[in-house]
């Protein structure tokens, strides 16, 4: 299922961090539940936007949800 998605869209994290695994974005602050943190939150961009991806980061500080925000910044 993932391959057809990547034929049309580009993973913003991979563009900003080539060769680096995605940072955890789920269960970062819920260790007591026994689930190890992992990444399940992604941002995909079109080919037109891919060259404008300036940075991508996970906001690991917030505890507003069991998911961490993915922040993408684009060049003007």
C-alpha positions in Angstrom: 0.0 0.0 0.0 2.9 2.4 0.8 4.6 2.1 -2.6 1.8 3.6 -4.7 1.6 6.5 -2.3 5.3 7.2 -2.8 5.0 7.1 -6.5 2.9 10.3 -6.3 4.0 11.9 -3.0 7.3 12.6 -1.3 8.0 12.0 2.4 9.0 15.4 3.8 11.1 13.8 6.6 13.2 11.8 4.1 13.7 14.9 2.1 14.9 16.9 5.1 16.8 14.0 6.8 18.1 11.6 4.1 19.1 8.2 5.5 17.9 9.1 9.1 15.0 7.0 10.5 11.8 8.9 11.4 11.8 10.2 15.0 9.1 8.7 17.3 5.7 10.5 17.1 3.4 8.2 19.1 3.5 7.1 22.7 6.5 9.4 23.5 5.1 10.4 26.9 3.0 7.2 27.6 5.8 4.7 28.6 3.7 3.5 31.5 1.3 1.9 29.0 4.1 -0.5 27.9 4.1 0.6 24.3 7.5 1.7 22.9 7.4 5.0 21.1 7.4 4.8 17.3 6.6 6.9 14.3 3.1 6.8 12.7 2.7 10.4 11.7 3.9 11.5 8.3 3.7 14.6 6.0 3.8 13.9 2.3 4.3 16.7 -0.3 3.9 16.9 -4.0 6.9 17.1 -6.3 6.3 20.8 -6.7 6.7 21.4 -2.9 9.5 18.9 -2.4 12.3 21.3 -3.3 10.9 23.9 -0.9 11.0 21.6 2.3 13.4 23.5 4.6 13.0 21.5 7.8 10.9 18.8 9.4 10.9 18.1 13.2 8.8 16.3 15.8 7.6 18.5 18.7 8.5 16.0 21.4 7.8 18.4 24.3 4.1 18.8 24.0 1.9 16.3 26.0 -1.4 17.5 24.5 -2.0 14.2 22.7 -0.6 10.7 22.5 0.7 11.8 19.0 3.4 14.4 18.7 3.0 17.3 16.1 5.1 17.0 12.9 6.3 20.5 12.0 7.3 21.2 8.4 8.8 24.5 7.3 9.0 25.5 3.6 11.3 27.9 1.8 9.5 30.9 0.3 
